[in-house]
Every structure is written in structure tokens, then in C-alpha cells.
Amino acid sequence: MRGRWGRARVCYNARTMQAIHWLADSLAGNLIGIALGLVVAAMLGYLKERASSIRWALSGFLLVIGIWAGFHCISYFSYASEKVKPLVTEGTVQDKVEDWLLTFGADLQRVPLSNTSDAFFSLKVTARGAGRTTWVQRLPDKPHYLLINGAITLGPEEQLLRRKLSKQQLQELDLELQAEMARAKIAHQPLEGADYLVDGFIVERRIPITGDLSEDVLMQRFEEVNYDILVANSTIVLGLRRKVHEAQSPN
């Protein structure tokens, strides 16, 4: 609950600062006009040399200022209602994500989640032309985050190489793979039922669901996961081939 109120305050503060910046820019752009108005009013009163004329000049200037202020208030409320983009919330994030991914040209498939509310979702994403599957999810155990992940599994050729390795070689390859994942700062977790990390694991990136979430942020994380998958696959294939070659080479 505290985290949700914290994000609400951040969104509110962002809107407030945006309004303050708009008003500041508007005032700065009209400072010259205000200064000239004051000079003109003072000159009129001075030239007429009558107190009534001074009051008349100042009253006219104040009327102009009032009209100016009213005009800018109307402009601001029009700006606030039409120009400010609606913030992404936990209730609208699924629609936003689907729109962004479709714009990107990805094929989407909604995968139902059991025993969850409609606020949680799982999208199977396939980039057209690439054939690689990635998942975009909001899950009950991490409700304030979008999770973008992809599974690393062995293909037929890699499975054949894996069967040629001993237990010690597989353990060594696991250590090498973990070191490479740490060096590349790739978050990962083993697949359920996998004896070794090389048998399969999941790479994952997280995005906080806040008002600052945008299409650019989503697509950047999406590309990072695809890069993580490429690094992991390359590391596994090269490691398996090297280990098999070492096992077959004479001492």
C-alpha cells in the first residue's frame, strides 16, 4: 500500500511541476510586455500631471493585466485537459503494452492466468520475421512491475552434444555460464526440473509500472531481453562444442 501511495505522489508531483514550468515559461515570455505597460502607465500620468490621470492610467493597465491573466488561465486549463498525456497506471498498463507491441509489428497471444484477477496478464510475443518468443507479464507476486522474459532451451543439436559430456564437464560449463551471465548483468533463473543451468533457464528484465512508463522504455527492455537470449544461446553452444572437443582430444 505504501508503494502505491508513493507512486501516486510521484505522478502528482510530476503533474504539478509540469504546470509550474508551463506557468513560469508563460510569465517569462510576457515580462517585457508587463514592463512596457508599467512604463506607459507612468508616462501617461507624468505627462498629464494630474492625479486623476495617474489613477486612470493605472486602472487601464490593471484592466489589461486582468484580461491577460484570464486569457492565460483559460489557455492553461485547455492545455492541462488536452495536451497532458494520461499517465500509465496498473489498470491501463495492459492496453498500453498491447498497443505499443502491435505498433512495433509483433504478433500477440493472450495466455490466461489461473486464479488471478483481470489486472494480471501474460502476453506471448513473437517478433515478425525473427520467430523468437518473448513473454510480457504482470504477475501477482510482482504486481508493481512488468516482467519481460524469454526461455533458453537446448535444440536437437545441443542436446546431442550435452549427452556426450560427463557430470564434471556439465558442472564446469554451468560455472562458466553463470560467470558470463554475471559479467553481462543478465538476470536469470533455472527452468523447473532442469538438472543443470545449461539444460534451460529464463532471462528476465523488469520495468516499474509508473506514470513515466512509455513505448520507448518498453521497447528498450524488449530489445535487451532479445540480446540476453542471444548472448546466452551463443555461450551455451560454444561451451558445449568446446567441452566435447576437449573430451575427444588426446591428453
C-alpha positions in Angstrom: 0.0 0.0 0.0 2.9 2.4 0.9 4.5 1.8 -2.6 1.2 2.5 -4.3 0.8 5.8 -2.5 4.4 6.6 -3.2 3.9 6.2 -6.9 0.7 8.3 -6.7 2.7 11.1 -5.1 5.3 10.9 -7.8 2.7 11.2 -10.5 1.0 14.1 -8.7 4.3 15.9 -8.2 5.2 15.3 -11.9 1.9 17.0 -13.0 2.4 19.8 -10.5 6.0 20.5 -11.7 4.8 20.4 -15.3 2.1 23.0 -14.6 4.6 25.2 -12.7 7.1 25.0 -15.6 4.3 26.0 -18.1 3.3 29.0 -16.0 6.9 30.0 -15.5 7.5 29.9 -19.2 4.4 31.8 -19.9 5.2 34.5 -17.4 8.8 34.8 -18.6 7.6 35.3 -22.2 5.4 38.2 -21.1 7.7 40.1 -18.7 8.7 42.5 -21.4 5.0 43.3 -22.1 4.3 43.9 -18.4 7.3 46.2 -18.0 6.3 48.2 -21.1 2.8 48.5 -19.7 4.1 49.9 -16.5 6.3 52.4 -18.3 3.4 53.6 -20.5 1.2 54.0 -17.5 3.8 56.0 -15.6 4.4 58.2 -18.7 0.8 58.9 -19.2 0.3 60.0 -15.6 3.5 62.1 -15.7 2.7 63.9 -18.9 -0.9 64.8 -17.8 0.5 65.9 -14.4 -2.9 65.2 -12.8 -3.6 62.7 -10.1 -6.8 61.6 -11.7 -4.9 60.9 -14.9 -2.5 58.7 -13.0 -5.3 56.7 -11.5 -6.9 56.4 -14.9 -3.7 55.1 -16.4 -3.1 52.6 -13.7 -6.7 51.4 -13.8 -6.4 50.9 -17.5 -3.2 49.0 -17.0 -4.7 46.8 -14.3 -7.6 46.1 -16.6 -5.2 44.9 -19.3 -3.4 42.7 -16.8 -6.7 41.2 -15.7 -7.6 40.4 -19.3 -4.1 38.9 -19.9 -4.4 36.8 -16.7 -7.8 35.5 -17.6 -6.6 34.6 -21.1 -3.7 32.6 -19.8 -5.8 30.8 -17.2 -8.1 29.6 -20.0 -5.1 28.6 -22.0 -3.7 26.7 -19.1 -6.8 24.7 -18.4 -7.1 23.9 -22.1 -3.5 22.8 -22.1 -4.0 20.6 -18.9 -7.0 18.9 -20.3 -5.9 18.3 -23.9 -2.2 18.4 -24.1 -1.1 16.5 -21.0 -0.9 12.8 -21.8 -2.7 10.4 -19.5 -0.4 8.6 -17.1 0.1 4.9 -17.3 -1.5 3.1 -14.3 -1.7 -0.5 -13.2 -5.3 -0.5 -14.5 -4.4 0.7 -18.0 -0.9 -0.8 -18.5 -2.1 -3.9 -20.4 -3.9 -1.9 -23.0 -0.9 0.4 -23.4 1.5 -2.5 -23.7 -0.6 -4.3 -26.3 -0.9 -1.1 -28.4 2.8 -0.5 -28.3 3.7 -4.0 -29.3 1.2 -4.1 -32.1 2.7 -0.8 -33.4 6.1 -2.4 -33.2 4.8 -5.2 -35.5 4.8 -8.1 -33.1 2.3 -10.9 -33.0 0.5 -11.2 -29.7 -1.3 -14.0 -27.9 -3.0 -13.6 -24.6 -2.4 -16.6 -22.3 -4.9 -16.9 -19.4 -3.5 -16.9 -15.9 -5.4 -19.2 -13.4 -6.5 -17.9 -10.0 -5.8 -14.2 -10.7 -7.8 -11.1 -11.2 -8.2 -9.4 -14.6 -5.5 -6.9 -13.6 -2.8 -9.5 -14.2 -1.9 -10.8 -17.6 0.5 -12.8 -19.7 1.3 -11.9 -23.3 3.2 -14.3 -25.7 5.1 -12.0 -28.1 6.6 -13.2 -31.4 8.6 -10.7 -33.4 7.7 -11.0 -37.1 10.5 -12.4 -39.1 12.6 -13.4 -36.1 10.5 -16.3 -34.8 11.8 -15.8 -31.2 9.2 -15.9 -28.4 9.2 -13.5 -25.6 6.8 -13.0 -22.7 5.4 -9.8 -21.2 3.7 -10.3 -17.9 2.2 -8.7 -14.8 2.1 -11.3 -12.1 0.5 -11.4 -8.6 3.9 -11.9 -6.9 5.3 -8.8 -8.5 2.2 -6.6 -9.1 4.1 -3.3 -9.5 6.3 -4.5 -12.3 6.2 -5.6 -15.9 8.2 -8.7 -16.5 9.8 -9.3 -19.9 11.4 -12.7 -20.2 12.4 -15.4 -22.6 13.3 -19.1 -22.1 16.7 -20.6 -23.1 16.4 -24.3 -24.1 18.6 -26.7 -25.9 17.9 -27.6 -29.5 18.3 -31.1 -31.0 22.0 -30.4 -31.9 22.8 -29.0 -28.5 21.1 -31.9 -26.7 23.2 -34.4 -28.7 26.4 -32.6 -27.6 25.2 -32.4 -24.0 24.8 -36.2 -23.8 28.5 -36.6 -24.6 29.6 -34.6 -21.5 30.3 -36.0 -18.1 28.8 -34.7 -14.9 32.0 -32.9 -14.1 32.1 -31.2 -17.5 28.5 -30.1 -17.1 29.2 -28.6 -13.7 32.2 -26.8 -15.2 30.1 -25.5 -18.1 27.4 -24.3 -15.6 30.1 -22.3 -13.7 31.3 -20.7 -17.0 27.7 -19.9 -18.0 26.9 -18.3 -14.6 30.1 -16.2 -14.8 29.1 -15.0 -18.3 25.6 -14.1 -17.1 27.0 -12.2 -14.2 29.5 -10.3 -16.5 26.7 -9.3 -18.9 24.4 -8.5 -15.9 21.7 -10.8 -17.1 19.1 -11.8 -14.5 18.2 -15.4 -14.9 16.6 -18.4 -13.1 16.7 -22.1 -13.9 13.8 -23.8 -15.5 11.8 -26.1 -13.3 13.1 -29.7 -13.5 16.4 -28.7 -15.1 19.4 -30.7 -13.6 21.9 -28.1 -14.8 21.7 -24.5 -15.8 22.8 -25.4 -19.3 19.6 -27.5 -19.6 17.5 -24.4 -19.6 16.8 -21.2 -17.8 14.8 -17.9 -18.1 16.3 -14.5 -18.7 14.2 -11.6 -17.3 14.0 -7.8 -17.3 11.7 -5.7 -15.0 10.0 -2.4 -15.6 8.3 -0.5 -12.8 4.7 0.4 -13.6 4.8 4.2 -13.1 3.4 7.3 -14.9 6.8 7.6 -16.7 6.4 4.2 -18.5 6.5 4.8 -22.2 6.7 2.9 -25.5 10.4 3.8 -25.7 11.1 2.2 -22.3 9.2 -1.0 -23.1 10.9 -1.5 -26.5 14.3 -0.8 -24.9 13.8 -3.6 -22.3 12.3 -5.8 -25.0 15.4 -5.5 -27.1 17.6 -6.1 -24.0 15.9 -9.4 -23.4 16.4 -10.4 -27.0 20.1 -9.5 -26.6 20.3 -11.5 -23.4 18.8 -14.6 -25.2 21.4 -14.2 -28.0 24.3 -14.0 -25.5 23.0 -17.0 -23.5 22.5 -19.2 -26.6 25.9 -18.3 -28.0 27.6 -19.1 -24.7 25.9 -22.5 -24.4 26.6 -23.6 -28.0 30.3 -22.5 -27.9 30.7 -24.1 -24.4 29.2 -27.4 -25.4 31.3 -27.6 -28.6 34.5 -26.8 -26.7 33.8 -29.3 -23.9 33.1 -32.1 -26.5 36.2 -31.2 -28.4 38.3 -31.3 -25.2 36.8 -34.7 -24.3 37.6 -36.2 -27.7 41.2 -34.7 -27.9 44.0 -36.9 -26.7 45.7 -35.8 -23.5 
